[in-house]
Amino acid sequence: MGSTPRPRILIWRHGQTDWNIENRFQGHSDIPLNDVGLYQVAHSAKILAGMSPTKIISSDLIRARQTAAALSELLNLPVQIDARIRETHGGNWEGKTGTENRAADSSRFLGWLSGSDEPAGETGERRTEVAERSFGLVQQELATIQGLLVLVTHGGTARCLLGKMLDLPVEQWGVLGGLSNASWSIVELDRNEKWILTEHNAGSSPELFLGNEALGAPDSPKS
C-alpha cells in the first residue's frame, strides 16, 4: 500500500499589467493584464497543466482571474473565487508610483519597504492582516486537499502567505525573494506537519523582477 501524498499548494502570481510597468501600487485596484501578461500566463499555464492540479482558487481581482482562466481552460477545471487571497490594500498609496509615494509619504513608505508591519498607505492593511486572511483559506482547504491546489494571487500576498506558512518572523519575510509575473512557488507539508518550500519563483526567464523596491530597484512596481 502506498502512502497518502502530502498536501501541496502552488502559489501563482498573476501576469504583467500596465501598472506593474509604470510602478503603480495596485493593491485592491482592479487592473487587467496587458498583452505581455496574457502571453505570460498562457505560457505558464501549459507548464502548470502538466503538474495535474486538482483545484484552482483565485483572488477576485481581474488580473488574477484572467491568470486563473488560462489554466482553467486547459484543464477544463472550474475556478473558485476567494477575496482572501487578493492583494494588500495600499491605502493612500494605491494608483501612485513609488517615486510619488516616497515624495509624499517618505518615512512611512520607506519603513514599509524595510519590512515594517504598519498599515500600507496609512489606511491600508498590515502585512500580518494579509497573512491571516490568506492563511485562513489554506487552513480551510487543508482537510480536503487532494493532489495539487493552485492559489492564483499577487506578489505581496504571496510573500505574506509564504512567510506565515514557513513560520518566519514578520521582520524576516523580506528574505523571500518576490515572485516574477506569472511565476510560482510550491509548498508541501512534511511528515512533521511543517510546510516546506520546494520551489520558489519558478517558471520565469531571467529578467528584472517587477515589484521589489526593497531590493534596490528604485522604480520597480508593486503588484
C-alpha positions as a printed NumPy array, in Angstrom:
array([[  0.   ,   0.   ,   0.   ],
       [  1.385,   3.398,  -0.965],
       [  1.375,   6.262,   1.477],
       [ -1.079,   9.131,   1.042],
       [  0.543,  12.021,  -0.869],
       [  1.345,  15.039,   1.282],
       [ -0.757,  18.155,   0.633],
       [  0.86 ,  20.511,  -1.881],
       [ -0.018,  24.107,  -2.685],
       [  1.187,  26.078,  -5.684],
       [  1.086,  29.854,  -5.199],
       [  0.919,  31.54 ,  -8.624],
       [  1.369,  35.266,  -9.165],
       [ -0.713,  36.964, -11.849],
       [  0.752,  38.088, -15.178],
       [  2.028,  41.549, -16.01 ],
       [ -0.176,  44.655, -16.002],
       [  0.459,  48.174, -17.237],
       [  0.626,  49.331, -13.625],
       [  3.438,  46.854, -12.966],
       [  5.408,  48.529, -15.755],
       [  4.542,  52.022, -14.516],
       [  5.439,  51.162, -10.894],
       [  1.971,  51.978,  -9.589],
       [  0.841,  50.409,  -6.336],
       [ -2.111,  48.3  ,  -7.467],
       [ -3.391,  46.848,  -4.205],
       [ -7.161,  46.392,  -4.453],
       [ -7.353,  48.451,  -7.673],
       [ -8.82 ,  46.175, -10.342],
       [ -6.279,  46.384, -13.174],
       [ -6.356,  43.847, -16.062],
       [ -3.429,  42.028, -17.61 ],
       [ -1.708,  43.686, -20.547],
       [ -0.769,  41.816, -23.742],
       [  2.536,  40.671, -22.256],
       [  0.724,  39.418, -19.174],
       [ -1.73 ,  37.423, -21.267],
       [  1.192,  35.833, -23.106],
       [  2.989,  35.068, -19.831],
       [  0.05 ,  33.285, -18.238],
       [ -0.713,  31.283, -21.391],
       [  2.897,  30.042, -21.396],
       [  2.955,  29.279, -17.667],
       [ -0.43 ,  27.55 , -17.777],
       [  0.94 ,  24.971, -20.217],
       [  3.661,  24.083, -17.71 ],
       [  1.305,  24.004, -14.733],
       [ -1.212,  21.844, -16.588],
       [  1.478,  19.161, -16.747],
       [  1.517,  19.079, -12.95 ],
       [ -2.147,  17.927, -12.976],
       [ -3.652,  20.435, -10.499],
       [ -6.841,  19.232,  -8.856],
       [ -8.28 ,  22.579,  -7.758],
       [ -7.845,  26.256,  -8.655],
       [ -8.711,  29.124,  -6.321],
       [ -8.235,  32.71 ,  -7.494],
       [ -8.25 ,  36.165,  -5.996],
       [-11.362,  38.083,  -7.028],
       [ -9.327,  40.801,  -8.794],
       [ -9.393,  40.665, -12.599],
       [ -5.637,  40.272, -13.103],
       [ -5.727,  37.102, -11.014],
       [ -8.955,  35.843, -12.58 ],
       [ -7.512,  36.263, -16.078],
       [ -4.435,  34.337, -14.957],
       [ -6.513,  31.538, -13.459],
       [ -8.649,  31.337, -16.612],
       [ -5.621,  30.414, -18.73 ],
       [ -5.096,  27.267, -16.635],
       [ -8.786,  26.554, -16.165],
       [ -9.376,  26.448, -19.925],
       [ -6.554,  23.968, -20.489],
       [ -7.735,  21.602, -17.757],
       [-11.483,  22.162, -18.021],
       [-11.306,  22.77 , -14.276],
       [-13.529,  25.388, -12.614],
       [-12.063,  28.347, -10.74 ],
       [-13.218,  29.126,  -7.212],
       [-13.045,  32.844,  -6.379],
       [-11.968,  33.941,  -2.901],
       [-11.218,  37.53 ,  -1.865],
       [ -8.998,  36.333,   0.97 ],
       [ -6.09 ,  35.994,  -1.456],
       [ -6.444,  39.406,  -3.084],
       [ -3.561,  41.874,  -2.862],
       [ -2.706,  44.073,   0.134],
       [ -4.907,  47.148,   0.379],
       [ -2.493,  50.015,  -0.283],
       [ -4.476,  52.811,   1.333],
       [ -3.305,  56.236,   0.175],
       [ -0.529,  54.693,  -1.938],
       [ -2.806,  52.964,  -4.442],
       [ -2.567,  54.225,  -8.   ],
       [  0.608,  56.189,  -7.258],
       [  4.136,  55.375,  -8.351],
       [  6.921,  54.512,  -5.957],
       [  8.505,  57.873,  -6.693],
       [  5.277,  59.688,  -5.806],
       [  4.829,  57.733,  -2.593],
       [  8.398,  58.315,  -1.468],
       [  7.971,  62.043,  -2.093],
       [  4.589,  62.372,  -0.376],
       [  4.946,  59.858,   2.466],
       [  8.658,  59.138,   2.666],
       [  9.096,  57.912,   6.236],
       [  6.073,  55.631,   6.221],
       [  6.759,  54.297,   2.709],
       [ 10.447,  53.578,   3.298],
       [  9.642,  51.954,   6.636],
       [  7.118,  49.709,   4.92 ],
       [  9.645,  48.783,   2.234],
       [ 12.058,  47.856,   5.021],
       [  9.548,  45.335,   6.349],
       [  7.559,  47.188,   8.999],
       [  4.081,  45.9  ,   9.804],
       [  2.434,  49.317,   9.737],
       [ -0.703,  49.732,   7.597],
       [  0.198,  50.297,   3.945],
       [ -0.547,  53.845,   2.864],
       [ -1.714,  54.791,   6.372],
       [ -5.283,  53.498,   5.817],
       [ -4.484,  50.152,   4.171],
       [ -3.637,  46.701,   5.505],
       [ -0.835,  45.407,   7.653],
       [  1.232,  42.523,   6.302],
       [  0.09 ,  40.361,   9.213],
       [ -3.542,  41.042,   8.296],
       [ -2.913,  39.882,   4.742],
       [ -1.159,  36.781,   6.071],
       [ -4.009,  35.936,   8.437],
       [ -6.753,  36.203,   5.813],
       [ -4.853,  34.25 ,   3.16 ],
       [ -3.691,  31.591,   5.64 ],
       [ -7.291,  31.227,   6.765],
       [ -8.116,  29.984,   3.281],
       [ -5.218,  27.498,   3.394],
       [ -6.414,  26.155,   6.742],
       [ -9.938,  25.791,   5.39 ],
       [ -8.755,  23.863,   2.333],
       [ -6.183,  21.711,   4.127],
       [ -8.579,  18.958,   5.158],
       [ -9.769,  18.395,   1.606],
       [ -6.632,  18.945,  -0.498],
       [ -6.143,  16.007,  -2.836],
       [ -3.268,  16.444,  -5.232],
       [ -2.102,  19.955,  -6.103],
       [ -4.059,  23.063,  -5.069],
       [ -3.308,  26.181,  -7.133],
       [ -3.806,  29.583,  -5.48 ],
       [ -3.768,  32.435,  -8.012],
       [ -2.782,  35.566,  -6.172],
       [ -0.495,  38.624,  -6.038],
       [  3.116,  39.393,  -5.219],
       [  2.571,  40.96 ,  -1.812],
       [  0.015,  38.394,  -0.714],
       [  2.223,  35.534,  -1.887],
       [  5.123,  36.749,   0.259],
       [  2.923,  37.281,   3.321],
       [  1.336,  33.854,   2.939],
       [  4.664,  32.113,   2.443],
       [  6.175,  33.904,   5.425],
       [  3.26 ,  32.779,   7.58 ],
       [  3.275,  29.187,   6.321],
       [  7.03 ,  28.857,   6.792],
       [  6.726,  30.268,  10.325],
       [  9.176,  33.114,   9.714],
       [  9.15 ,  36.207,  11.946],
       [  7.408,  39.099,  10.17 ],
       [ 10.612,  41.112,  10.016],
       [ 12.229,  38.276,   8.024],
       [  9.542,  37.857,   5.383],
       [ 11.641,  40.029,   3.11 ],
       [ 14.259,  37.265,   2.807],
       [ 11.825,  35.522,   0.485],
       [ 12.6  ,  36.885,  -2.958],
       [  9.5  ,  38.138,  -4.725],
       [  7.668,  36.301,  -7.48 ],
       [  8.066,  37.498, -11.038],
       [  4.859,  37.941, -13.01 ],
       [  3.226,  34.584, -13.857],
       [  5.753,  32.673, -11.726],
       [  5.029,  30.449,  -8.762],
       [  6.167,  28.812,  -5.531],
       [  5.251,  25.374,  -4.209],
       [  4.949,  24.375,  -0.565],
       [  4.385,  20.889,   0.797],
       [  3.589,  19.51 ,   4.254],
       [  6.309,  17.267,   5.635],
       [  5.844,  14.323,   8.   ],
       [  6.052,  16.671,  10.984],
       [  3.188,  18.803,   9.638],
       [  5.567,  21.623,   8.757],
       [  5.36 ,  23.481,   5.458],
       [  8.448,  23.102,   3.267],
       [  9.261,  25.413,   0.348],
       [ 10.088,  23.077,  -2.541],
       [ 10.051,  25.59 ,  -5.425],
       [ 10.306,  29.379,  -5.457],
       [  9.893,  31.901,  -8.288],
       [  9.746,  29.015, -10.745],
       [  8.818,  29.321, -14.392],
       [ 10.352,  32.709, -15.112],
       [ 13.018,  33.609, -17.617],
       [ 15.934,  35.659, -16.232],
       [ 14.514,  39.169, -16.151],
       [ 14.113,  42.22 , -13.948],
       [ 11.813,  41.399, -11.066],
       [  8.953,  43.894, -11.198],
       [  7.772,  44.585,  -7.687],
       [ 10.613,  44.833,  -5.195],
       [ 11.885,  48.308,  -4.43 ],
       [ 13.348,  46.979,  -1.196],
       [ 15.982,  45.113,  -3.205],
       [ 17.22 ,  48.297,  -4.769],
       [ 15.232,  48.783,  -7.964],
       [ 14.152,  52.38 ,  -7.27 ],
       [ 11.104,  52.391,  -9.513],
       [ 10.037,  48.759,  -9.619],
       [  6.245,  48.352,  -9.291],
       [  4.209,  46.808,  -6.516],
       [  1.712,  44.162,  -7.549]])
